[in-house]
Amino acid sequence: MAQQAFTESQVNQNSRGLDEAAQSRIEDILDQLTSGRAKTGWTAFLNRFSSLITRVAHQFEDDSERVSDCFLFVCGRLSDNDFRRLLSFRRDGPARFTTWLTSVVANLCIDWRRQQQGRFRPIAAIAGLLELEQCV
């Protein structure tokens, strides 16, 4: 059976075409969020990126209920103030949307965890010690 060989430039052209198509879909979603079709845009966003949000939440939580709670918290924050966070993505910036979204979701997961558990602060007697002594 004959195998088809691709040159590096063909592979790059194919992946660039996929990136451009994906970028176009993302821009359509962002445009919908700013128009009168925000509900349609939000649904399209969730259909496209809910698995990414869940994957990131799993990095912070093991329990499936806590992952679900974190997911809801993140979605709530992403939709706050007429999708202010999502719309702050710079379309002409250096980052791809998925990379940017992963970072935003990770920060929101940290916020959720801090809201649930608070920040770790050593007691005053230990806080005055050197870092190595604190670990011991």
N, CA, C and O atoms as CSV, one atom per row, in Angstrom:
chain,resi,resn,atom,element,x,y,z
A,1,MET,N,N,0.844,-1.177,0.000
A,1,MET,CA,C,0.000,0.000,0.000
A,1,MET,C,C,0.890,1.242,0.000
A,1,MET,O,O,1.831,1.333,0.789
A,2,ALA,N,N,0.608,2.156,-0.846
A,2,ALA,CA,C,1.433,3.355,-0.984
A,2,ALA,C,C,1.125,4.341,0.131
A,2,ALA,O,O,-0.037,4.579,0.459
A,3,GLN,N,N,2.165,4.908,0.704
A,3,GLN,CA,C,1.992,5.925,1.738
A,3,GLN,C,C,2.233,7.282,1.113
A,3,GLN,O,O,3.099,7.452,0.254
A,4,GLN,N,N,1.451,8.236,1.562
A,4,GLN,CA,C,1.605,9.588,1.034
A,4,GLN,C,C,2.579,10.348,1.927
A,4,GLN,O,O,2.395,10.412,3.143
A,5,ALA,N,N,3.593,10.909,1.333
A,5,ALA,CA,C,4.578,11.674,2.086
A,5,ALA,C,C,4.271,13.158,1.941
A,5,ALA,O,O,3.964,13.648,0.854
A,6,PHE,N,N,4.361,13.849,3.052
A,6,PHE,CA,C,4.127,15.290,3.052
A,6,PHE,C,C,5.439,15.999,3.313
A,6,PHE,O,O,6.228,15.584,4.162
A,7,THR,N,N,5.658,17.051,2.588
A,7,THR,CA,C,6.826,17.871,2.867
A,7,THR,C,C,6.519,18.748,4.068
A,7,THR,O,O,5.356,18.926,4.432
A,8,GLU,N,N,7.543,19.287,4.675
A,8,GLU,CA,C,7.361,20.144,5.843
A,8,GLU,C,C,6.502,21.361,5.506
A,8,GLU,O,O,5.677,21.776,6.319
A,9,SER,N,N,6.684,21.928,4.333
A,9,SER,CA,C,5.900,23.114,3.967
A,9,SER,C,C,4.428,22.767,3.791
A,9,SER,O,O,3.559,23.581,4.104
A,10,GLN,N,N,4.132,21.543,3.284
A,10,GLN,CA,C,2.732,21.138,3.147
A,10,GLN,C,C,2.089,20.973,4.521
A,10,GLN,O,O,0.948,21.384,4.730
A,11,VAL,N,N,2.816,20.376,5.445
A,11,VAL,CA,C,2.297,20.201,6.801
A,11,VAL,C,C,2.056,21.565,7.439
A,11,VAL,O,O,1.017,21.785,8.060
A,12,ASN,N,N,3.010,22.481,7.289
A,12,ASN,CA,C,2.854,23.818,7.851
A,12,ASN,C,C,1.676,24.545,7.233
A,12,ASN,O,O,0.943,25.236,7.940
A,13,GLN,N,N,1.477,24.405,5.921
A,13,GLN,CA,C,0.339,25.055,5.259
A,13,GLN,C,C,-0.967,24.476,5.766
A,13,GLN,O,O,-1.920,25.218,6.002
A,14,ASN,N,N,-1.027,23.156,5.938
A,14,ASN,CA,C,-2.249,22.531,6.437
A,14,ASN,C,C,-2.550,22.971,7.859
A,14,ASN,O,O,-3.694,23.306,8.166
A,15,SER,N,N,-1.550,22.980,8.736
A,15,SER,CA,C,-1.795,23.381,10.116
A,15,SER,C,C,-2.099,24.871,10.206
A,15,SER,O,O,-2.885,25.285,11.058
A,16,ARG,N,N,-1.495,25.680,9.349
A,16,ARG,CA,C,-1.789,27.113,9.342
A,16,ARG,C,C,-3.232,27.331,8.913
A,16,ARG,O,O,-3.917,28.198,9.455
A,17,GLY,N,N,-3.698,26.550,7.940
A,17,GLY,CA,C,-5.093,26.649,7.511
A,17,GLY,C,C,-6.045,26.275,8.626
A,17,GLY,O,O,-7.093,26.900,8.793
A,18,LEU,N,N,-5.682,25.247,9.396
A,18,LEU,CA,C,-6.504,24.865,10.541
A,18,LEU,C,C,-6.501,25.965,11.588
A,18,LEU,O,O,-7.544,26.289,12.156
A,19,ASP,N,N,-5.321,26.547,11.848
A,19,ASP,CA,C,-5.235,27.629,12.825
A,19,ASP,C,C,-6.075,28.831,12.387
A,19,ASP,O,O,-6.767,29.439,13.204
A,20,GLU,N,N,-6.014,29.165,11.116
A,20,GLU,CA,C,-6.792,30.299,10.610
A,20,GLU,C,C,-8.282,30.023,10.716
A,20,GLU,O,O,-9.053,30.918,11.063
A,21,ALA,N,N,-8.701,28.794,10.420
A,21,ALA,CA,C,-10.118,28.442,10.531
A,21,ALA,C,C,-10.561,28.491,11.989
A,21,ALA,O,O,-11.637,29.004,12.295
A,22,ALA,N,N,-9.733,27.958,12.891
A,22,ALA,CA,C,-10.063,27.990,14.316
A,22,ALA,C,C,-10.105,29.422,14.821
A,22,ALA,O,O,-10.995,29.782,15.591
A,23,GLN,N,N,-9.152,30.241,14.397
A,23,GLN,CA,C,-9.122,31.645,14.802
A,23,GLN,C,C,-10.362,32.373,14.310
A,23,GLN,O,O,-10.919,33.213,15.017
A,24,SER,N,N,-10.790,32.051,13.106
A,24,SER,CA,C,-11.989,32.664,12.550
A,24,SER,C,C,-13.218,32.308,13.384
A,24,SER,O,O,-14.065,33.163,13.644
A,25,ARG,N,N,-13.313,31.037,13.806
A,25,ARG,CA,C,-14.443,30.621,14.654
A,25,ARG,C,C,-14.410,31.339,15.996
A,25,ARG,O,O,-15.451,31.751,16.509
A,26,ILE,N,N,-13.227,31.489,16.561
A,26,ILE,CA,C,-13.091,32.188,17.839
A,26,ILE,C,C,-13.505,33.641,17.685
A,26,ILE,O,O,-14.213,34.178,18.537
A,27,GLU,N,N,-13.074,34.278,16.617
A,27,GLU,CA,C,-13.458,35.666,16.381
A,27,GLU,C,C,-14.964,35.795,16.192
A,27,GLU,O,O,-15.565,36.767,16.648
A,28,ASP,N,N,-15.579,34.819,15.522
A,28,ASP,CA,C,-17.040,34.827,15.375
A,28,ASP,C,C,-17.724,34.745,16.734
A,28,ASP,O,O,-18.693,35.456,16.996
A,29,ILE,N,N,-17.208,33.869,17.596
A,29,ILE,CA,C,-17.780,33.729,18.942
A,29,ILE,C,C,-17.637,35.038,19.708
A,29,ILE,O,O,-18.599,35.498,20.325
A,30,LEU,N,N,-16.456,35.644,19.680
A,30,LEU,CA,C,-16.236,36.902,20.397
A,30,LEU,C,C,-17.124,38.011,19.841
A,30,LEU,O,O,-17.646,38.829,20.599
A,31,ASP,N,N,-17.296,38.040,18.523
A,31,ASP,CA,C,-18.184,39.033,17.912
A,31,ASP,C,C,-19.626,38.833,18.364
A,31,ASP,O,O,-20.346,39.802,18.604
A,32,GLN,N,N,-20.040,37.595,18.478
A,32,GLN,CA,C,-21.405,37.317,18.936
A,32,GLN,C,C,-21.613,37.780,20.371
A,32,GLN,O,O,-22.694,38.250,20.726
A,33,LEU,N,N,-20.579,37.647,21.196
A,33,LEU,CA,C,-20.701,38.058,22.596
A,33,LEU,C,C,-20.916,39.558,22.740
A,33,LEU,O,O,-21.502,40.009,23.724
A,34,THR,N,N,-20.452,40.326,21.773
A,34,THR,CA,C,-20.610,41.780,21.843
A,34,THR,C,C,-21.865,42.255,21.119
A,34,THR,O,O,-22.244,43.421,21.231
A,35,SER,N,N,-22.502,41.365,20.385
A,35,SER,CA,C,-23.694,41.754,19.626
A,35,SER,C,C,-24.948,41.352,20.394
A,35,SER,O,O,-24.876,40.975,21.564
A,36,GLY,N,N,-26.058,41.434,19.748
A,36,GLY,CA,C,-27.322,41.027,20.348
A,36,GLY,C,C,-27.472,39.518,20.419
A,36,GLY,O,O,-28.501,39.016,20.872
A,37,ARG,N,N,-26.455,38.793,19.975
A,37,ARG,CA,C,-26.517,37.335,19.984
A,37,ARG,C,C,-25.577,36.754,21.037
A,37,ARG,O,O,-24.908,35.750,20.794
A,38,ALA,N,N,-25.531,37.382,22.193
A,38,ALA,CA,C,-24.606,36.945,23.243
A,38,ALA,C,C,-24.924,35.528,23.713
A,38,ALA,O,O,-24.008,34.755,23.993
A,39,LYS,N,N,-26.191,35.178,23.803
A,39,LYS,CA,C,-26.562,33.832,24.256
A,39,LYS,C,C,-26.046,32.781,23.272
A,39,LYS,O,O,-25.536,31.739,23.685
A,40,THR,N,N,-26.178,33.050,21.985
A,40,THR,CA,C,-25.671,32.135,20.958
A,40,THR,C,C,-24.150,32.034,21.040
A,40,THR,O,O,-23.593,30.942,20.936
A,41,GLY,N,N,-23.486,33.157,21.223
A,41,GLY,CA,C,-22.032,33.169,21.347
A,41,GLY,C,C,-21.560,32.417,22.581
A,41,GLY,O,O,-20.577,31.680,22.517
A,42,TRP,N,N,-22.251,32.595,23.705
A,42,TRP,CA,C,-21.887,31.919,24.947
A,42,TRP,C,C,-22.075,30.406,24.797
A,42,TRP,O,O,-21.242,29.624,25.257
A,43,THR,N,N,-23.163,30.004,24.158
A,43,THR,CA,C,-23.390,28.577,23.913
A,43,THR,C,C,-22.299,28.001,23.018
A,43,THR,O,O,-21.792,26.910,23.280
A,44,ALA,N,N,-21.937,28.724,21.973
A,44,ALA,CA,C,-20.868,28.268,21.074
A,44,ALA,C,C,-19.538,28.191,21.827
A,44,ALA,O,O,-18.765,27.253,21.633
A,45,PHE,N,N,-19.274,29.174,22.680
A,45,PHE,CA,C,-18.049,29.164,23.480
A,45,PHE,C,C,-18.005,27.932,24.373
A,45,PHE,O,O,-16.991,27.236,24.425
A,46,LEU,N,N,-19.102,27.660,25.079
A,46,LEU,CA,C,-19.136,26.504,25.978
A,46,LEU,C,C,-19.002,25.192,25.211
A,46,LEU,O,O,-18.313,24.276,25.659
A,47,ASN,N,N,-19.659,25.101,24.058
A,47,ASN,CA,C,-19.534,23.881,23.249
A,47,ASN,C,C,-18.086,23.651,22.822
A,47,ASN,O,O,-17.613,22.515,22.778
A,48,ARG,N,N,-17.404,24.723,22.516
A,48,ARG,CA,C,-16.034,24.618,21.994
A,48,ARG,C,C,-14.989,24.458,23.093
A,48,ARG,O,O,-14.011,23.734,22.907
A,49,PHE,N,N,-15.180,25.129,24.250
A,49,PHE,CA,C,-14.100,25.215,25.226
A,49,PHE,C,C,-14.409,24.609,26.600
A,49,PHE,O,O,-13.572,24.703,27.498
A,50,SER,N,N,-15.556,24.005,26.792
A,50,SER,CA,C,-15.856,23.436,28.112
A,50,SER,C,C,-14.893,22.311,28.472
A,50,SER,O,O,-14.558,22.137,29.644
A,51,SER,N,N,-14.443,21.547,27.478
A,51,SER,CA,C,-13.484,20.478,27.780
A,51,SER,C,C,-12.144,21.064,28.230
A,51,SER,O,O,-11.501,20.500,29.116
A,52,LEU,N,N,-11.714,22.169,27.648
A,52,LEU,CA,C,-10.478,22.827,28.068
A,52,LEU,C,C,-10.618,23.328,29.510
A,52,LEU,O,O,-9.712,23.148,30.323
A,53,ILE,N,N,-11.740,23.947,29.817
A,53,ILE,CA,C,-11.968,24.455,31.177
A,53,ILE,C,C,-11.954,23.309,32.172
A,53,ILE,O,O,-11.352,23.420,33.240
A,54,THR,N,N,-12.612,22.211,31.831
A,54,THR,CA,C,-12.653,21.046,32.718
A,54,THR,C,C,-11.265,20.458,32.907
A,54,THR,O,O,-10.896,20.084,34.020
A,55,ARG,N,N,-10.488,20.373,31.824
A,55,ARG,CA,C,-9.129,19.842,31.910
A,55,ARG,C,C,-8.267,20.678,32.858
A,55,ARG,O,O,-7.517,20.133,33.668
A,56,VAL,N,N,-8.378,21.979,32.753
A,56,VAL,CA,C,-7.598,22.848,33.630
A,56,VAL,C,C,-8.070,22.703,35.077
A,56,VAL,O,O,-7.247,22.663,35.992
A,57,ALA,N,N,-9.378,22.625,35.294
A,57,ALA,CA,C,-9.910,22.460,36.651
A,57,ALA,C,C,-9.420,21.153,37.274
A,57,ALA,O,O,-9.183,21.093,38.480
A,58,HIS,N,N,-9.269,20.114,36.464
A,58,HIS,CA,C,-8.752,18.831,36.965
A,58,HIS,C,C,-7.312,18.946,37.445
A,58,HIS,O,O,-6.872,18.132,38.257
A,59,GLN,N,N,-6.580,19.920,36.970
A,59,GLN,CA,C,-5.210,20.116,37.442
A,59,GLN,C,C,-5.188,20.659,38.872
A,59,GLN,O,O,-4.181,20.543,39.569
A,60,PHE,N,N,-6.292,21.245,39.298
A,60,PHE,CA,C,-6.355,21.840,40.628
A,60,PHE,C,C,-7.154,21.004,41.615
A,60,PHE,O,O,-6.965,21.122,42.826
A,61,GLU,N,N,-8.036,20.167,41.111
A,61,GLU,CA,C,-8.899,19.361,41.966
A,61,GLU,C,C,-8.962,17.927,41.462
A,61,GLU,O,O,-8.920,17.680,40.257
A,62,ASP,N,N,-9.062,16.976,42.400
A,62,ASP,CA,C,-9.188,15.564,42.040
A,62,ASP,C,C,-10.637,15.096,42.097
A,62,ASP,O,O,-11.066,14.276,41.287
A,63,ASP,N,N,-11.373,15.617,43.045
A,63,ASP,CA,C,-12.752,15.203,43.262
A,63,ASP,C,C,-13.657,15.765,42.162
A,63,ASP,O,O,-13.605,16.958,41.864
A,64,SER,N,N,-14.483,14.911,41.562
A,64,SER,CA,C,-15.312,15.335,40.429
A,64,SER,C,C,-16.335,16.405,40.826
A,64,SER,O,O,-16.660,17.279,40.022
A,65,GLU,N,N,-16.841,16.340,42.055
A,65,GLU,CA,C,-17.781,17.389,42.501
A,65,GLU,C,C,-17.084,18.739,42.617
A,65,GLU,O,O,-17.638,19.768,42.230
A,66,ARG,N,N,-15.880,18.727,43.147
A,66,ARG,CA,C,-15.121,19.978,43.275
A,66,ARG,C,C,-14.719,20.509,41.903
A,66,ARG,O,O,-14.689,21.722,41.695
A,67,VAL,N,N,-14.411,19.621,40.972
A,67,VAL,CA,C,-14.114,20.046,39.600
A,67,VAL,C,C,-15.341,20.716,38.998
A,67,VAL,O,O,-15.223,21.752,38.344
A,68,SER,N,N,-16.521,20.133,39.213
A,68,SER,CA,C,-17.765,20.727,38.695
A,68,SER,C,C,-18.029,22.091,39.319
A,68,SER,O,O,-18.431,23.030,38.631
A,69,ASP,N,N,-17.802,22.197,40.626
A,69,ASP,CA,C,-17.990,23.489,41.294
A,69,ASP,C,C,-17.014,24.534,40.754
A,69,ASP,O,O,-17.381,25.687,40.530
A,70,CYS,N,N,-15.777,24.113,40.552
A,70,CYS,CA,C,-14.762,25.022,40.004
A,70,CYS,C,C,-15.146,25.445,38.586
A,70,CYS,O,O,-15.015,26.615,38.227
A,71,PHE,N,N,-15.621,24.492,37.783
A,71,PHE,CA,C,-16.059,24.775,36.413
A,71,PHE,C,C,-17.153,25.843,36.422
A,71,PHE,O,O,-17.106,26.794,35.641
A,72,LEU,N,N,-18.135,25.682,37.306
A,72,LEU,CA,C,-19.226,26.666,37.385
A,72,LEU,C,C,-18.716,28.032,37.826
A,72,LEU,O,O,-19.158,29.059,37.311
A,73,PHE,N,N,-17.794,28.044,38.773
A,73,PHE,CA,C,-17.200,29.307,39.216
A,73,PHE,C,C,-16.499,30.003,38.055
A,73,PHE,O,O,-16.685,31.200,37.835
A,74,VAL,N,N,-15.683,29.238,37.305
A,74,VAL,CA,C,-14.940,29.805,36.179
A,74,VAL,C,C,-15.903,30.351,35.133
A,74,VAL,O,O,-15.724,31.468,34.647
A,75,CYS,N,N,-16.920,29.573,34.785
A,75,CYS,CA,C,-17.886,30.027,33.776
A,75,CYS,C,C,-18.607,31.287,34.244
A,75,CYS,O,O,-18.859,32.197,33.454
A,76,GLY,N,N,-18.932,31.332,35.516
A,76,GLY,CA,C,-19.573,32.533,36.059
A,76,GLY,C,C,-18.680,33.754,35.929
A,76,GLY,O,O,-19.139,34.833,35.553
A,77,ARG,N,N,-17.398,33.580,36.243
A,77,ARG,CA,C,-16.464,34.704,36.152
A,77,ARG,C,C,-16.209,35.112,34.698
A,77,ARG,O,O,-16.040,36.294,34.402
A,78,LEU,N,N,-16.184,34.134,33.798
A,78,LEU,CA,C,-15.969,34.462,32.383
A,78,LEU,C,C,-17.161,35.209,31.791
A,78,LEU,O,O,-17.002,35.997,30.859
A,79,SER,N,N,-18.351,34.964,32.329
A,79,SER,CA,C,-19.539,35.630,31.790
A,79,SER,C,C,-19.899,36.909,32.548
A,79,SER,O,O,-20.799,37.638,32.131
A,80,ASP,N,N,-19.213,37.189,33.648
A,80,ASP,CA,C,-19.483,38.418,34.414
A,80,ASP,C,C,-19.270,39.671,33.572
A,80,ASP,O,O,-18.449,39.698,32.655
A,81,ASN,N,N,-20.025,40.692,33.908
A,81,ASN,CA,C,-19.870,42.013,33.279
A,81,ASN,C,C,-19.879,41.940,31.754
A,81,ASN,O,O,-19.014,42.503,31.084
A,82,ASP,N,N,-20.861,41.244,31.229
A,82,ASP,CA,C,-21.010,41.111,29.767
A,82,ASP,C,C,-19.751,40.540,29.113
A,82,ASP,O,O,-19.283,41.042,28.091
A,83,PHE,N,N,-19.209,39.471,29.730
A,83,PHE,CA,C,-18.073,38.726,29.168
A,83,PHE,C,C,-16.800,39.562,29.096
A,83,PHE,O,O,-15.990,39.393,28.184
A,84,ARG,N,N,-16.629,40.461,30.056
A,84,ARG,CA,C,-15.480,41.369,30.070
A,84,ARG,C,C,-14.146,40.624,29.943
A,84,ARG,O,O,-13.274,41.036,29.178
A,85,ARG,N,N,-13.988,39.530,30.694
A,85,ARG,CA,C,-12.716,38.799,30.632
A,85,ARG,C,C,-12.471,38.215,29.247
A,85,ARG,O,O,-11.380,38.351,28.692
A,86,LEU,N,N,-13.481,37.572,28.699
A,86,LEU,CA,C,-13.306,36.963,27.372
A,86,LEU,C,C,-13.018,38.019,26.319
A,86,LEU,O,O,-12.198,37.811,25.425
A,87,LEU,N,N,-13.691,39.143,26.429
A,87,LEU,CA,C,-13.518,40.188,25.422
A,87,LEU,C,C,-12.206,40.955,25.589
A,87,LEU,O,O,-11.845,41.763,24.732
A,88,SER,N,N,-11.495,40.705,26.689
A,88,SER,CA,C,-10.206,41.379,26.878
A,88,SER,C,C,-9.090,40.680,26.093
A,88,SER,O,O,-7.961,41.169,26.060
A,89,PHE,N,N,-9.398,39.541,25.464
A,89,PHE,CA,C,-8.402,38.864,24.635
A,89,PHE,C,C,-7.998,39.778,23.490
A,89,PHE,O,O,-8.848,40.308,22.774
A,90,ARG,N,N,-6.686,39.958,23.324
A,90,ARG,CA,C,-6.180,40.794,22.230
A,90,ARG,C,C,-6.042,39.941,20.982
A,90,ARG,O,O,-5.164,39.083,20.897
A,91,ARG,N,N,-6.898,40.179,20.035
A,91,ARG,CA,C,-6.908,39.378,18.808
A,91,ARG,C,C,-5.627,39.554,18.009
A,91,ARG,O,O,-5.204,38.640,17.301
A,92,ASP,N,N,-5.015,40.714,18.119
A,92,ASP,CA,C,-3.782,40.961,17.373
A,92,ASP,C,C,-2.537,40.709,18.232
A,92,ASP,O,O,-1.419,41.012,17.817
A,93,GLY,N,N,-2.740,40.159,19.422
A,93,GLY,CA,C,-1.627,39.906,20.333
A,93,GLY,C,C,-0.844,38.659,19.960
A,93,GLY,O,O,-1.185,37.966,19.002
A,94,PRO,N,N,0.200,38.379,20.714
A,94,PRO,CA,C,1.090,37.267,20.381
A,94,PRO,C,C,0.543,35.885,20.759
A,94,PRO,O,O,1.008,34.879,20.222
A,95,ALA,N,N,-0.425,35.816,21.662
A,95,ALA,CA,C,-0.908,34.523,22.151
A,95,ALA,C,C,-2.082,34.001,21.329
A,95,ALA,O,O,-2.918,34.764,20.844
A,96,ARG,N,N,-2.117,32.677,21.187
A,96,ARG,CA,C,-3.301,32.049,20.604
A,96,ARG,C,C,-4.400,32.072,21.659
A,96,ARG,O,O,-4.115,32.107,22.856
A,97,PHE,N,N,-5.642,32.053,21.221
A,97,PHE,CA,C,-6.763,32.148,22.153
A,97,PHE,C,C,-6.743,31.006,23.165
A,97,PHE,O,O,-6.976,31.237,24.351
A,98,THR,N,N,-6.472,29.788,22.724
A,98,THR,CA,C,-6.493,28.655,23.645
A,98,THR,C,C,-5.409,28.775,24.717
A,98,THR,O,O,-5.633,28.407,25.870
A,99,THR,N,N,-4.253,29.281,24.343
A,99,THR,CA,C,-3.176,29.487,25.314
A,99,THR,C,C,-3.591,30.544,26.325
A,99,THR,O,O,-3.425,30.359,27.530
A,100,TRP,N,N,-4.125,31.640,25.837
A,100,TRP,CA,C,-4.585,32.724,26.698
A,100,TRP,C,C,-5.700,32.231,27.622
A,100,TRP,O,O,-5.682,32.514,28.819
A,101,LEU,N,N,-6.665,31.497,27.072
A,101,LEU,CA,C,-7.795,31.009,27.866
A,101,LEU,C,C,-7.332,30.038,28.941
A,101,LEU,O,O,-7.840,30.069,30.062
A,102,THR,N,N,-6.383,29.182,28.617
A,102,THR,CA,C,-5.852,28.246,29.612
A,102,THR,C,C,-5.263,28.999,30.794
A,102,THR,O,O,-5.472,28.614,31.944
A,103,SER,N,N,-4.542,30.053,30.521
A,103,SER,CA,C,-3.946,30.855,31.581
A,103,SER,C,C,-5.012,31.555,32.425
A,103,SER,O,O,-4.921,31.573,33.652
A,104,VAL,N,N,-6.011,32.124,31.775
A,104,VAL,CA,C,-7.096,32.806,32.491
A,104,VAL,C,C,-7.852,31.811,33.361
A,104,VAL,O,O,-8.145,32.100,34.521
A,105,VAL,N,N,-8.166,30.649,32.814
A,105,VAL,CA,C,-8.902,29.632,33.573
A,105,VAL,C,C,-8.076,29.145,34.757
A,105,VAL,O,O,-8.621,28.949,35.843
A,106,ALA,N,N,-6.779,28.947,34.572
A,106,ALA,CA,C,-5.924,28.522,35.685
A,106,ALA,C,C,-5.937,29.556,36.806
A,106,ALA,O,O,-6.020,29.193,37.979
A,107,ASN,N,N,-5.858,30.829,36.463
A,107,ASN,CA,C,-5.916,31.882,37.486
A,107,ASN,C,C,-7.260,31.891,38.194
A,107,ASN,O,O,-7.318,32.107,39.405
A,108,LEU,N,N,-8.342,31.659,37.456
A,108,LEU,CA,C,-9.663,31.607,38.074
A,108,LEU,C,C,-9.809,30.379,38.975
A,108,LEU,O,O,-10.481,30.442,40.004
A,109,CYS,N,N,-9.184,29.266,38.595
A,109,CYS,CA,C,-9.206,28.076,39.448
A,109,CYS,C,C,-8.467,28.351,40.762
A,109,CYS,O,O,-8.891,27.900,41.826
A,110,ILE,N,N,-7.378,29.081,40.677
A,110,ILE,CA,C,-6.649,29.472,41.890
A,110,ILE,C,C,-7.534,30.360,42.754
A,110,ILE,O,O,-7.588,30.183,43.971
A,111,ASP,N,N,-8.232,31.316,42.138
A,111,ASP,CA,C,-9.149,32.177,42.882
A,111,ASP,C,C,-10.225,31.349,43.575
A,111,ASP,O,O,-10.548,31.591,44.738
A,112,TRP,N,N,-10.781,30.369,42.855
A,112,TRP,CA,C,-11.827,29.519,43.432
A,112,TRP,C,C,-11.291,28.745,44.621
A,112,TRP,O,O,-11.941,28.661,45.663
A,113,ARG,N,N,-10.102,28.181,44.460
A,113,ARG,CA,C,-9.505,27.403,45.544
A,113,ARG,C,C,-9.236,28.282,46.765
A,113,ARG,O,O,-9.467,27.860,47.898
A,114,ARG,N,N,-8.754,29.493,46.538
A,114,ARG,CA,C,-8.519,30.411,47.657
A,114,ARG,C,C,-9.826,30.787,48.337
A,114,ARG,O,O,-9.877,30.954,49.555
A,115,GLN,N,N,-10.880,30.919,47.542
A,115,GLN,CA,C,-12.190,31.241,48.110
A,115,GLN,C,C,-12.680,30.089,48.989
A,115,GLN,O,O,-13.314,30.320,50.018
A,116,GLN,N,N,-12.392,28.867,48.591
A,116,GLN,CA,C,-12.824,27.693,49.336
A,116,GLN,C,C,-11.960,27.439,50.565
A,116,GLN,O,O,-12.477,27.103,51.631
A,117,GLN,N,N,-10.655,27.597,50.422
A,117,GLN,CA,C,-9.729,27.185,51.474
A,117,GLN,C,C,-8.941,28.322,52.101
A,117,GLN,O,O,-8.290,28.131,53.128
A,118,GLY,N,N,-8.992,29.485,51.505
A,118,GLY,CA,C,-8.190,30.594,51.990
A,118,GLY,C,C,-6.745,30.458,51.540
A,118,GLY,O,O,-6.353,29.440,50.970
A,119,ARG,N,N,-5.969,31.480,51.798
A,119,ARG,CA,C,-4.549,31.446,51.449
A,119,ARG,C,C,-3.779,30.763,52.568
A,119,ARG,O,O,-4.125,30.888,53.743
A,120,PHE,N,N,-2.742,30.046,52.192
A,120,PHE,CA,C,-1.881,29.446,53.203
A,120,PHE,C,C,-1.013,30.532,53.814
A,120,PHE,O,O,-0.279,31.231,53.115
A,121,ARG,N,N,-1.108,30.659,55.113
A,121,ARG,CA,C,-0.270,31.610,55.833
A,121,ARG,C,C,0.273,30.890,57.072
A,121,ARG,O,O,-0.491,30.450,57.931
A,122,PRO,N,N,1.586,30.779,57.149
A,122,PRO,CA,C,2.147,30.120,58.333
A,122,PRO,C,C,1.916,30.977,59.580
A,122,PRO,O,O,1.796,32.200,59.506
A,123,ILE,N,N,1.858,30.306,60.706
A,123,ILE,CA,C,1.669,31.052,61.953
A,123,ILE,C,C,2.875,31.956,62.185
A,123,ILE,O,O,3.964,31.692,61.674
A,124,ALA,N,N,2.679,33.003,62.943
A,124,ALA,CA,C,3.686,34.057,63.098
A,124,ALA,C,C,5.031,33.519,63.572
A,124,ALA,O,O,6.072,33.981,63.106
A,125,ALA,N,N,5.033,32.557,64.486
A,125,ALA,CA,C,6.292,32.027,65.011
A,125,ALA,C,C,7.105,31.345,63.910
A,125,ALA,O,O,8.335,31.406,63.921
A,126,ILE,N,N,6.434,30.702,62.971
A,126,ILE,CA,C,7.129,30.005,61.889
A,126,ILE,C,C,7.472,30.977,60.761
A,126,ILE,O,O,8.495,30.812,60.097
A,127,ALA,N,N,6.647,31.969,60.541
A,127,ALA,CA,C,6.870,32.917,59.445
A,127,ALA,C,C,8.188,33.665,59.594
A,127,ALA,O,O,8.764,34.104,58.599
A,128,GLY,N,N,8.667,33.815,60.811
A,128,GLY,CA,C,9.923,34.533,61.042
A,128,GLY,C,C,11.155,33.702,60.738
A,128,GLY,O,O,12.262,34.241,60.705
A,129,LEU,N,N,10.994,32.400,60.514
A,129,LEU,CA,C,12.134,31.510,60.265
A,129,LEU,C,C,12.563,31.590,58.796
A,129,LEU,O,O,11.816,32.065,57.942
A,130,LEU,N,N,13.762,31.124,58.528
A,130,LEU,CA,C,14.233,31.005,57.151
A,130,LEU,C,C,13.360,29.997,56.410
A,130,LEU,O,O,12.728,29.136,57.023
A,131,GLU,N,N,13.335,30.116,55.077
A,131,GLU,CA,C,12.456,29.269,54.262
A,131,GLU,C,C,12.708,27.766,54.495
A,131,GLU,O,O,11.765,26.985,54.622
A,132,LEU,N,N,13.978,27.381,54.548
A,132,LEU,CA,C,14.314,25.976,54.771
A,132,LEU,C,C,13.819,25.496,56.134
A,132,LEU,O,O,13.305,24.385,56.265
A,133,GLU,N,N,13.981,26.344,57.137
A,133,GLU,CA,C,13.524,25.977,58.489
A,133,GLU,C,C,12.001,25.891,58.531
A,133,GLU,O,O,11.453,25.073,59.270
A,134,GLN,N,N,11.311,26.719,57.752
A,134,GLN,CA,C,9.855,26.636,57.692
A,134,GLN,C,C,9.407,25.302,57.131
A,134,GLN,O,O,8.429,24.719,57.599
A,135,CYS,N,N,10.130,24.817,56.117
A,135,CYS,CA,C,9.778,23.538,55.489
A,135,CYS,C,C,9.962,22.387,56.454
A,135,CYS,O,O,9.186,21.432,56.438
A,136,VAL,N,N,10.992,22.467,57.305
A,136,VAL,CA,C,11.262,21.407,58.280
A,136,VAL,C,C,10.182,21.448,59.329
A,136,VAL,O,O,10.197,20.644,60.261
